Amino acid sequence: MRQTCNVTAMTAASAGSDSLDLRPLTARSVVLSLLLGAHPPQLAVRDLVRAGDYFGIAEPTLRVALTRMVAAGDLLRTDATYRLSERLLDRQCRQDASVDPQTRAWRGEWEIAAVTATGRAAADRAELRGALIALRLAELREGCWLRPANLLRRYPAHVADAVTLLDGRPRSDAAELAAILWDLTAWSATGAGLLTEISAPHPARRFAAAAAIVRHLLIDPVLPSALLPPGWPGEALRDAYASYRVELIDFTSPSRH
């Protein structure tokens, strides 16, 4: 790896969190979580109402939320069925990728994305930054993004046009570099807490924990095992969420009722 990427320049892209981010359940959050986890992403009104009641959301409140979400373009309604809009289908794809990331064998290579586009507006720079983070890269210094080359995914055209892609290997210890780029200790601690929460007996608490797990997995760097600290909870979180999603699918399945 070129020395132009100064390892000691700055830490970047913290992936941890001091809190578990268990947000209060709302009618909107229940509907979105159910539909984002459904394949295909559509459910009958009666199933959404029943699920809302199970999680403490009154039927009138849930129906108002459905109406507002259709008006906002989040959902589409066909007869007695609601489904995700095209915009939220992209969000579902990102969520699916976070739960089941596609990886390849790692042989020590790193991918580097050097931002070469100039004269971009602030909004465009922010959009590019968000896209690079979504690709699970971390910024070592301004305009220099990198990660181990163990993921299988394509760069969107607007990102590929704005960066120059390079390959390399760090001269320093790869695990130490990973620890600089991501706050692995904090991410692991939050993940361990979420594993405890999703095992709780209270339905609403488990539902909130499952939603928080998805958000947490979105910022999992998905590093090769050789670069991870002991006790990394990434796979355990994915397994826990997958099991919980099976429960929800069974609960909302029309054939069950």
C-alpha positions as CSV (number, residue, x, y, z in Angstrom):
1,M,0.0,0.0,0.0
2,R,1.3,3.4,-0.9
3,Q,2.6,5.6,1.9
4,T,0.4,8.4,0.8
5,C,-2.3,6.9,2.9
6,N,-0.8,7.8,6.3
7,V,-2.0,5.2,8.8
8,T,-1.6,7.6,11.8
9,A,-3.4,10.5,10.1
10,M,-6.7,10.0,11.7
11,T,-9.2,7.4,12.9
12,A,-12.3,7.0,10.8
13,A,-15.8,5.6,10.4
14,S,-16.4,4.5,14.0
15,A,-18.7,1.5,13.8
16,G,-19.6,1.4,17.5
17,S,-22.2,3.0,19.7
18,D,-22.4,3.7,23.4
19,S,-26.1,2.9,23.4
20,L,-28.2,0.0,22.1
21,D,-30.4,2.4,20.2
22,L,-33.6,0.6,21.2
23,R,-36.1,3.1,19.7
24,P,-39.7,3.2,21.0
25,L,-42.1,1.2,18.9
26,T,-44.4,3.3,16.7
27,A,-47.1,2.2,14.3
28,R,-44.9,3.3,11.4
29,S,-41.8,1.5,12.7
30,V,-43.7,-1.7,13.2
31,V,-45.1,-1.6,9.7
32,L,-41.8,-0.8,8.1
33,S,-39.9,-3.4,10.0
34,L,-42.5,-6.1,9.1
35,L,-42.5,-5.2,5.4
36,L,-38.7,-4.7,5.1
37,G,-38.3,-8.2,6.5
38,A,-41.0,-9.8,4.3
39,H,-40.2,-11.4,0.9
40,P,-42.1,-10.4,-1.1
41,P,-42.5,-7.1,0.8
42,Q,-46.2,-7.0,1.1
43,L,-48.8,-7.9,3.8
44,A,-52.5,-7.9,4.1
45,V,-54.1,-5.2,6.3
46,R,-55.5,-7.9,8.7
47,D,-52.0,-9.3,9.2
48,L,-50.5,-5.8,9.9
49,V,-53.4,-5.0,12.3
50,R,-52.9,-8.3,14.2
51,A,-49.1,-7.7,14.4
52,G,-49.7,-4.2,15.6
53,D,-52.0,-5.4,18.3
54,Y,-49.4,-8.0,19.4
55,F,-46.9,-5.2,19.8
56,G,-49.3,-2.9,21.6
57,I,-50.3,-0.7,18.7
58,A,-54.1,0.0,18.6
59,E,-55.8,-0.8,15.3
60,P,-57.0,2.9,14.7
61,T,-53.5,4.1,15.3
62,L,-52.0,1.6,12.9
63,R,-54.6,2.3,10.2
64,V,-53.8,6.1,10.4
65,A,-50.1,5.3,10.0
66,L,-50.8,3.2,6.9
67,T,-52.8,6.0,5.3
68,R,-50.0,8.5,6.1
69,M,-47.3,6.2,4.8
70,V,-49.2,5.8,1.5
71,A,-49.6,9.6,1.2
72,A,-45.8,10.0,1.9
73,G,-44.9,7.5,-0.8
74,D,-43.5,4.9,1.6
75,L,-46.2,2.3,0.8
76,L,-48.4,1.3,-2.1
77,R,-51.9,-0.1,-1.5
78,T,-53.6,-2.7,-3.7
79,D,-57.1,-3.8,-2.4
80,A,-56.4,-5.0,1.1
81,T,-52.7,-5.3,0.7
82,Y,-49.8,-2.9,1.5
83,R,-46.4,-3.2,-0.1
84,L,-43.2,-1.2,-0.1
85,S,-42.7,1.5,-2.6
86,E,-39.8,1.4,-5.1
87,R,-37.8,3.8,-2.9
88,L,-38.0,1.5,0.1
89,L,-37.2,-1.6,-2.0
90,D,-33.7,-0.1,-2.3
91,R,-33.6,0.1,1.5
92,Q,-34.7,-3.5,1.8
93,C,-31.9,-4.6,-0.6
94,R,-29.3,-2.8,1.7
95,Q,-30.8,-4.5,4.7
96,D,-30.7,-7.9,3.1
97,A,-27.1,-7.3,2.2
98,S,-26.2,-6.4,5.8
99,V,-27.9,-9.6,7.1
100,D,-26.3,-11.8,4.5
101,P,-23.1,-10.1,3.1
102,Q,-21.4,-11.8,0.2
103,T,-17.7,-12.5,0.9
104,R,-14.7,-14.1,-0.7
105,A,-11.5,-15.7,0.5
106,W,-9.1,-13.0,1.8
107,R,-5.4,-13.2,0.9
108,G,-4.2,-10.0,2.5
109,E,-5.2,-7.6,-0.3
110,W,-6.9,-4.3,0.5
111,E,-9.1,-2.2,-1.9
112,I,-8.5,1.5,-2.0
113,A,-10.9,4.1,-3.3
114,A,-9.1,7.5,-3.9
115,V,-11.6,10.3,-4.5
116,T,-10.5,12.0,-7.7
117,A,-13.6,14.0,-8.6
118,T,-13.2,17.7,-8.1
119,G,-15.5,20.7,-8.1
120,R,-18.4,18.9,-6.5
121,A,-21.1,20.6,-4.5
122,A,-21.4,19.9,-0.8
123,A,-24.5,17.8,-1.3
124,D,-22.7,15.6,-3.9
125,R,-19.7,15.2,-1.6
126,A,-22.0,14.1,1.3
127,E,-23.8,11.7,-1.0
128,L,-20.5,10.1,-2.1
129,R,-19.3,9.8,1.5
130,G,-22.5,8.0,2.4
131,A,-22.2,5.7,-0.5
132,L,-18.6,4.8,0.4
133,I,-19.6,4.1,4.0
134,A,-22.5,1.9,2.6
135,L,-19.9,0.0,0.7
136,R,-18.2,-0.7,4.0
137,L,-15.1,1.4,3.4
138,A,-13.5,3.6,6.0
139,E,-11.7,6.9,5.5
140,L,-8.1,6.9,6.6
141,R,-7.5,10.4,5.6
142,E,-9.5,12.9,3.4
143,G,-10.3,11.3,0.1
144,C,-8.6,8.0,0.9
145,W,-11.0,5.2,1.6
146,L,-10.1,1.5,2.1
147,R,-10.9,-1.9,3.5
148,P,-9.8,-5.5,3.2
149,A,-10.7,-6.9,-0.3
150,N,-13.0,-9.7,1.0
151,L,-16.4,-8.5,-0.1
152,L,-18.2,-9.3,-3.3
153,R,-20.2,-6.2,-4.4
154,R,-20.2,-3.7,-7.2
155,Y,-19.5,0.0,-6.9
156,P,-22.5,2.0,-8.2
157,A,-21.8,4.0,-11.3
158,H,-21.9,7.4,-9.6
159,V,-19.3,6.2,-7.1
160,A,-17.0,4.5,-9.7
161,D,-17.0,7.7,-11.7
162,A,-15.9,9.7,-8.7
163,V,-13.0,7.5,-7.4
164,T,-9.9,5.7,-8.7
165,L,-9.8,2.1,-7.5
166,L,-6.5,0.7,-6.4
167,D,-5.2,-2.5,-4.8
168,G,-2.5,-2.8,-2.2
169,R,-1.3,-4.3,1.1
170,P,-0.5,-2.4,4.3
171,R,3.1,-2.3,5.4
172,S,2.0,-2.1,9.0
173,D,0.1,-4.9,10.8
174,A,-3.3,-5.3,9.0
175,A,-5.2,-6.0,12.3
176,E,-3.8,-2.8,13.8
177,L,-4.9,-0.9,10.7
178,A,-8.4,-2.3,11.0
179,A,-8.5,-1.2,14.6
180,I,-7.6,2.3,13.5
181,L,-10.3,2.4,10.8
182,W,-13.1,1.0,12.9
183,D,-14.0,1.1,16.6
184,L,-14.2,-2.7,16.8
185,T,-14.4,-2.8,20.6
186,A,-17.5,-0.5,20.7
187,W,-19.2,-2.4,17.9
188,S,-18.6,-5.7,19.6
189,A,-19.9,-4.4,23.0
190,T,-23.1,-3.0,21.4
191,G,-23.6,-6.3,19.5
192,A,-23.3,-8.3,22.7
193,G,-25.9,-6.1,24.4
194,L,-28.3,-6.6,21.5
195,L,-28.0,-10.3,21.7
196,T,-29.1,-10.2,25.3
197,E,-32.0,-7.9,24.4
198,I,-33.4,-10.1,21.6
199,S,-33.6,-13.0,24.0
200,A,-35.9,-11.0,26.4
201,P,-39.4,-12.3,27.0
202,H,-41.2,-9.0,26.2
203,P,-42.5,-9.0,22.6
204,A,-42.1,-5.3,22.0
205,R,-38.6,-5.3,23.5
206,R,-37.5,-8.2,21.3
207,F,-39.0,-6.4,18.2
208,A,-37.1,-3.2,19.0
209,A,-33.9,-5.2,19.5
210,A,-34.3,-6.9,16.2
211,A,-34.7,-3.6,14.4
212,A,-31.6,-2.3,16.3
213,I,-29.7,-5.4,15.2
214,V,-30.4,-4.6,11.5
215,R,-29.2,-1.0,12.0
216,H,-26.1,-2.3,13.8
217,L,-25.3,-4.8,11.0
218,L,-25.5,-2.0,8.4
219,I,-22.3,-0.6,10.0
220,D,-20.6,-4.0,10.5
221,P,-17.3,-3.7,8.6
222,V,-17.5,-7.4,7.7
223,L,-13.8,-7.9,8.1
224,P,-11.9,-11.2,7.5
225,S,-11.8,-13.3,10.7
226,A,-8.0,-12.8,11.0
227,L,-8.6,-9.1,11.6
228,L,-11.4,-9.4,14.2
229,P,-11.0,-9.3,18.0
230,P,-11.9,-12.4,20.0
231,G,-15.6,-12.9,20.6
232,W,-16.8,-10.9,17.6
233,P,-20.6,-11.2,17.6
234,G,-21.3,-10.5,13.9
235,E,-22.4,-14.0,13.0
236,A,-24.3,-14.5,16.2
237,L,-26.3,-11.3,15.5
238,R,-27.1,-12.5,12.0
239,D,-28.2,-15.9,13.3
240,A,-30.4,-14.3,16.0
241,Y,-32.0,-11.9,13.5
242,A,-32.6,-14.7,11.0
243,S,-34.3,-16.8,13.6
244,Y,-36.5,-13.9,14.8
245,R,-37.5,-13.1,11.2
246,V,-38.7,-16.6,10.8
247,E,-40.9,-16.1,13.8
248,L,-42.3,-12.9,12.4
249,I,-42.9,-14.5,9.0
250,D,-44.8,-17.4,10.7
251,F,-46.7,-14.9,12.8
252,T,-47.9,-12.9,9.8
253,S,-48.4,-15.8,7.4
254,P,-52.0,-16.0,6.2
255,S,-51.8,-19.8,6.2
256,R,-51.3,-19.7,9.9
257,H,-54.6,-18.1,10.6
